[in-house]
């Protein structure tokens, strides 16, 4: 039961992150980098080569794909877990 609660919490967190990204990607991007980096080294000037090669649209697209795939995998695993619980429950009955 503990794993199911943890998986449900992870699914809710993933859904919240995807929705947050769809509503305001810039704040999600900033919060993500703020959690990973202790300083502001991830901030680059607008004319930096990295920013010109990979503009914000690139990261928005990657985040949408990654978040969607993560969410789809969590849903698939949740459905598989429910299916396995139902199958195991039917086998254990006399």
JOZIPE-V475329 format. One record per helix or strand of 2 or more residues. SS is the DSSP state (a for helix, b for strand). FROM is the first residue (numbers start at 1). TO is the last residue. Records with the same first field share a line. If there is no record, write none. Layout:
# JOZIPE-V475329
SS=FROM-TO, FROM-TO
This chain:
# JOZIPE-V475329
a=2-23, 25-36, 49-53, 56-92
